[in-house]
C-alpha cells in the first residue's frame, strides 16, 4: 500500500509553512503546490504523464538551487534526486509516477518541519529508500 500525503495533510503542512512568514518557504511552497497539482492532473490521465516531466524537472531544479542558497541541504538533495530522476524518463510507469509523487511529498515534509540540516537518521533513511526505489523502477 503506497504512502499518500492526503489533501488534508498537505493543507495542514501548507498552513504550517505559510505561518513561518519566511519568503523562501512560501516561494518553495508555491512550487510544491504546482507540483502537487501536476501530479493530481497526471493521476487522472496516465497516458499523458510524460507531459509533466519537463515541468517537474524545472521546478525541482529551482527548488534545488533555492535549498542550497537558503540552508536546506536535505531539500536540495531531494530536489536534485527528483530532477535527475525525471530527466531519465520517457513514458511514465505507475511505479515511476509514485516515485515522483514521493519526492514531492518528502519535500513538503522537510519544508514544514524546517529541516535545515541534512536530517536525522530518519530523513537519511528516506533519501536512501528513494534511491532504492529509483534504482528499482529504472531497473538499475
Backbone bond lengths (Angstrom), bond angles and torsions (degrees), N, CA, C in turn:
res aa  C-N    CA-C-N  psi(-1)  N-CA   C-N-CA  omega(-1)  CA-C   N-CA-C  phi
1 X - - - 1.465 - - 1.528 109.08 -
2 X 1.334 118.20 122.74 1.460 119.94 -177.88 1.521 111.92 -69.98
3 X 1.322 114.74 150.13 1.455 121.04 174.60 1.520 106.57 -82.05
4 X 1.331 116.48 129.62 1.461 119.88 -175.54 1.526 109.54 -126.72
5 X 1.323 114.79 130.64 1.455 120.72 172.08 1.523 105.80 -83.66
6 X 1.322 115.89 104.37 1.460 120.29 -175.52 1.529 110.56 -67.84
7 X 1.321 117.31 158.34 1.467 119.37 176.28 1.532 112.11 -57.27
8 X 1.316 116.54 -34.77 1.467 119.99 179.46 1.523 110.92 -66.44
9 X 1.336 116.38 -44.65 1.455 120.32 179.16 1.519 110.32 -66.58
10 X 1.324 117.06 -41.15 1.461 121.00 177.46 1.528 110.42 -59.97
11 X 1.317 117.01 -41.90 1.468 120.54 178.80 1.527 110.98 -62.33
12 X 1.331 116.95 -40.47 1.470 120.53 177.34 1.522 111.00 -64.00
13 X 1.324 116.47 -43.51 1.458 120.09 178.52 1.520 110.79 -63.57
14 X 1.327 116.83 -41.37 1.459 120.79 178.49 1.522 110.80 -60.71
15 X 1.322 116.53 -39.46 1.466 120.66 179.09 1.530 110.42 -64.15
16 X 1.315 116.57 -42.51 1.462 120.83 178.05 1.523 110.30 -61.92
17 X 1.331 116.48 -46.40 1.463 121.11 -178.51 1.530 110.20 -62.57
18 X 1.320 116.66 -46.80 1.469 120.84 -178.73 1.526 111.56 -63.69
19 X 1.319 116.94 -31.79 1.469 120.02 -178.26 1.523 112.21 -71.51
20 X 1.331 117.70 -16.35 1.456 120.31 178.45 1.516 111.76 -65.09
21 X 1.332 116.42 -25.37 1.454 120.17 -178.96 1.523 112.63 69.23
22 X 1.311 116.76 15.21 1.457 123.11 -177.48 1.527 108.56 -92.75
23 X 1.336 116.75 117.92 1.466 120.42 -178.39 1.520 112.03 -57.24
24 X 1.343 116.22 -39.10 1.452 120.34 178.19 1.522 110.31 -59.39
25 X 1.337 116.59 -49.10 1.465 120.99 -177.87 1.522 110.98 -62.44
26 X 1.312 117.27 -40.50 1.462 120.78 -179.60 1.530 110.38 -67.26
27 X 1.323 117.56 -38.88 1.469 120.07 178.76 1.534 110.63 -65.88
28 X 1.323 116.58 -42.32 1.462 120.38 176.90 1.529 109.63 -64.77
29 X 1.325 116.42 -41.64 1.465 120.52 178.73 1.527 110.53 -57.17
30 X 1.321 117.34 -42.66 1.470 120.33 177.80 1.532 111.41 -59.29
31 X 1.320 116.16 -41.90 1.465 120.07 178.72 1.530 111.10 -66.54
32 X 1.327 116.27 -40.31 1.462 119.97 178.47 1.526 111.33 -67.20
33 X 1.316 117.42 -37.57 1.475 120.02 175.66 1.524 110.42 -61.28
34 X 1.333 115.68 -43.75 1.465 119.62 178.37 1.523 110.43 -60.69
35 X 1.329 116.61 -41.40 1.460 120.21 178.82 1.524 111.43 -64.84
36 X 1.314 117.14 -42.21 1.474 119.77 178.37 1.526 110.49 -63.31
37 X 1.329 116.87 -37.93 1.463 120.14 178.18 1.531 109.80 -63.72
38 X 1.327 117.00 -44.30 1.466 121.04 176.74 1.524 111.01 -58.70
39 X 1.314 116.54 -42.48 1.464 121.62 -179.01 1.525 110.46 -65.44
40 X 1.320 117.16 -43.22 1.464 120.09 178.46 1.527 110.99 -62.50
41 X 1.324 116.42 -42.32 1.470 120.09 178.51 1.530 110.78 -64.99
42 X 1.326 116.03 -41.72 1.463 120.82 -178.91 1.525 111.66 -70.08
43 X 1.307 116.85 -28.58 1.466 119.70 177.36 1.522 110.28 -62.77
44 X 1.326 115.69 -34.58 1.466 120.61 -178.98 1.530 112.55 -80.05
45 X 1.316 117.02 -20.86 1.472 121.55 -176.37 1.529 110.18 -130.28
46 X 1.336 117.92 70.52 1.470 120.81 -176.03 1.531 114.54 -54.36
47 X 1.314 117.51 -33.26 1.457 120.19 -177.92 1.527 112.20 -68.37
48 X 1.325 117.68 -18.03 1.471 121.57 -178.23 1.528 113.27 -105.91
49 X 1.315 117.76 12.11 1.469 120.32 -175.50 1.518 113.32 -61.69
50 X 1.312 117.15 -30.87 1.463 119.63 -179.75 1.531 111.31 -61.05
51 X 1.330 116.92 -24.57 1.463 120.79 -179.83 1.526 112.36 -67.47
52 X 1.326 116.78 -24.07 1.465 119.26 -178.60 1.528 112.56 -82.60
53 X 1.328 117.27 -15.68 1.461 120.56 -172.61 1.527 114.10 -57.58
54 X 1.337 119.99 -47.36 1.469 118.02 178.76 1.525 112.88 -62.13
55 X 1.325 116.70 -38.17 1.471 119.94 179.88 1.524 110.83 -65.86
56 X 1.322 116.76 -42.11 1.464 120.46 177.22 1.525 109.50 -63.67
57 X 1.317 116.49 -43.56 1.463 120.47 179.76 1.517 112.94 -60.07
58 X 1.326 116.86 -46.34 1.471 120.66 -179.76 1.530 111.36 -65.08
59 X 1.319 117.05 -44.23 1.466 120.21 179.62 1.523 110.63 -63.36
60 X 1.331 116.86 -43.21 1.460 120.58 179.61 1.523 110.40 -63.04
61 X 1.318 117.29 -38.94 1.460 120.92 178.53 1.531 110.83 -63.68
62 X 1.329 116.90 -41.84 1.474 121.18 176.58 1.525 110.83 -62.01
63 X 1.319 116.06 -46.89 1.464 120.38 -179.08 1.521 110.16 -63.13
64 X 1.326 116.78 -40.44 1.465 121.34 178.78 1.526 110.15 -56.84
65 X 1.318 117.22 -49.72 1.463 121.22 -179.05 1.514 112.80 -64.84
66 X 1.320 115.87 -40.18 1.462 119.56 -179.43 1.524 110.98 -70.73
67 X 1.318 117.07 -36.92 1.463 119.99 178.43 1.512 111.26 -59.92
68 X 1.315 116.31 -43.37 1.460 121.44 178.80 1.522 110.27 -63.57
69 X 1.316 115.92 -46.19 1.458 121.22 -176.17 1.537 112.66 -63.97
70 X 1.347 116.71 -34.25 1.457 119.90 -174.18 1.527 113.97 -107.15
71 X 1.326 117.08 15.15 1.453 120.15 171.48 1.518 115.89 80.53
72 X 1.313 117.37 32.23 1.461 122.31 176.30 1.536 108.98 -117.07
73 X 1.336 117.99 72.76 1.462 119.14 -175.43 1.530 114.06 -62.51
74 X 1.318 118.03 -32.52 1.466 119.34 178.79 1.526 110.65 -67.76
75 X 1.306 116.81 -39.03 1.464 121.15 175.75 1.534 109.76 -61.93
76 X 1.322 116.03 -40.17 1.457 121.21 177.08 1.525 110.82 -62.06
77 X 1.325 117.04 -44.43 1.469 121.63 179.59 1.524 110.57 -60.62
78 X 1.338 116.50 -46.03 1.466 120.54 -179.39 1.525 111.57 -65.59
79 X 1.328 116.67 -42.72 1.462 120.64 -179.80 1.531 110.79 -66.06
80 X 1.320 117.61 -40.91 1.463 120.87 177.10 1.524 110.19 -62.39
81 X 1.314 115.92 -42.96 1.458 120.57 178.80 1.528 110.51 -59.83
82 X 1.333 116.59 -45.58 1.469 120.88 179.29 1.527 110.55 -62.86
83 X 1.322 116.49 -45.96 1.463 121.16 -179.82 1.520 111.10 -60.11
84 X 1.329 116.53 -50.85 1.462 120.60 -178.73 1.531 111.27 -62.57
85 X 1.323 116.64 -35.89 1.458 121.11 -179.61 1.520 111.30 -66.13
86 X 1.326 117.35 -51.66 1.470 119.34 -175.84 1.524 111.86 -67.28
87 X 1.345 117.50 -25.62 1.480 120.03 176.88 1.520 110.99 -62.26
88 X 1.313 117.04 -25.96 1.468 121.60 -175.04 1.523 113.24 -90.22
89 X 1.323 116.90 -4.46 1.458 119.93 -173.42 1.518 112.58 -97.32
90 X 1.318 114.40 153.16 1.463 122.61 170.55 1.518 106.13 -119.24
91 X 1.324 115.97 -100.52 1.463 119.99 170.72 1.529 106.39 -69.54
92 X 1.311 116.89 142.16 1.459 120.85 -173.86 1.526 109.81 -105.81
93 X 1.323 115.81 117.76 1.464 120.12 176.56 1.519 109.52 -76.41
94 X 1.313 115.79 168.01 1.464 120.31 177.76 1.530 110.91 -60.22
95 X 1.322 117.01 -42.29 1.469 120.87 179.95 1.525 111.26 -65.22
96 X 1.323 117.58 -41.09 1.464 120.73 178.06 1.517 111.20 -66.14
97 X 1.317 116.34 -38.54 1.464 121.28 176.92 1.532 109.99 -60.77
98 X 1.321 116.20 -41.94 1.465 121.23 179.17 1.528 110.77 -62.95
99 X 1.312 117.90 -38.60 1.467 121.23 178.92 1.531 110.47 -65.45
100 X 1.315 117.16 -39.61 1.471 120.29 176.03 1.525 109.57 -60.88
101 X 1.332 116.00 -47.90 1.461 120.44 -179.01 1.531 111.37 -60.96
102 X 1.314 117.15 -40.49 1.462 120.85 179.45 1.530 111.67 -63.33
103 X 1.318 116.90 -36.97 1.470 119.73 176.60 1.533 110.59 -60.86
104 X 1.323 115.40 -47.21 1.470 119.63 -178.62 1.530 109.98 -63.25
105 X 1.322 117.27 -44.50 1.459 120.84 178.94 1.529 111.35 -60.46
106 X 1.320 116.58 -42.10 1.466 120.53 179.61 1.529 110.79 -63.49
107 X 1.336 116.76 -39.25 1.467 119.44 178.27 1.521 111.39 -65.11
108 X 1.326 116.55 -38.01 1.472 120.50 175.10 1.522 110.38 -55.73
109 X 1.306 116.26 -49.75 1.464 121.17 -175.81 1.527 110.68 -65.15
110 X 1.321 117.80 -43.68 1.471 121.41 179.48 1.526 110.08 -58.81
111 X 1.310 116.17 -43.97 1.461 120.15 -179.27 1.529 111.02 -68.03
112 X 1.315 117.34 -44.50 1.468 120.51 -179.25 1.520 112.07 -64.62
113 X 1.334 116.27 -35.91 1.464 120.45 -179.28 1.531 112.34 -87.17
114 X 1.319 116.57 -0.54 1.468 123.40 -179.69 1.524 111.47 50.90
115 X 1.324 115.08 50.83 1.467 120.47 178.60 1.525 107.06 -79.39
116 X 1.328 115.65 96.84 1.457 120.24 -175.72 1.525 112.92 -91.62
117 X 1.304 117.85 -11.27 1.465 120.07 174.85 1.513 109.22 -96.20
118 X 1.321 114.80 -162.04 1.463 119.20 177.76 1.515 111.57 -82.79
119 X 1.321 116.32 -1.77 1.451 120.18 175.81 1.517 113.07 96.96
120 X 1.301 113.95 165.82 1.457 121.68 178.82 1.524 108.83 -83.72
121 X 1.304 115.19 -171.21 1.466 121.02 176.77 1.520 110.60 -56.74
122 X 1.319 117.06 -39.54 1.468 121.05 -178.81 1.520 111.16 -62.53
123 X 1.324 117.57 -48.93 1.455 120.87 -178.88 1.528 110.86 -64.33
124 X 1.327 116.29 -39.14 1.466 119.64 178.15 1.523 110.50 -65.10
125 X 1.313 117.02 -34.99 1.469 121.14 177.58 1.533 110.22 -67.25
126 X 1.322 117.01 -37.52 1.471 120.56 177.42 1.524 110.20 -62.32
127 X 1.329 116.78 -45.00 1.468 120.57 178.61 1.526 109.77 -61.79
128 X 1.317 116.80 -43.74 1.469 120.85 178.70 1.531 110.63 -60.47
129 X 1.325 116.69 -43.94 1.465 120.81 -179.18 1.532 111.41 -66.43
130 X 1.323 116.93 -36.45 1.466 119.72 176.28 1.529 110.32 -63.94
131 X 1.332 116.57 -41.33 1.469 119.92 177.82 1.526 110.41 -62.06
132 X 1.321 116.08 -42.44 1.467 119.99 178.66 1.532 110.71 -64.02
133 X 1.316 116.14 -40.17 1.469 119.81 178.12 1.520 111.01 -63.53
134 X 1.324 116.27 -42.19 1.465 120.28 178.63 1.526 109.65 -60.62
135 X 1.322 116.34 -48.14 1.465 119.94 -179.80 1.529 110.96 -59.96
136 X 1.322 115.82 -38.79 1.461 119.40 -179.00 1.527 111.67 -67.74
137 X 1.332 117.23 -46.87 1.465 119.14 -176.26 1.516 112.42 -74.77
138 X 1.344 117.17 -21.25 1.445 120.13 175.22 1.520 111.55 -94.70
139 X 1.335 114.91 -3.78 1.469 122.52 179.54 1.526 111.85 58.11
140 X 1.333 114.84 48.64 1.477 121.11 178.68 1.516 108.76 -89.95
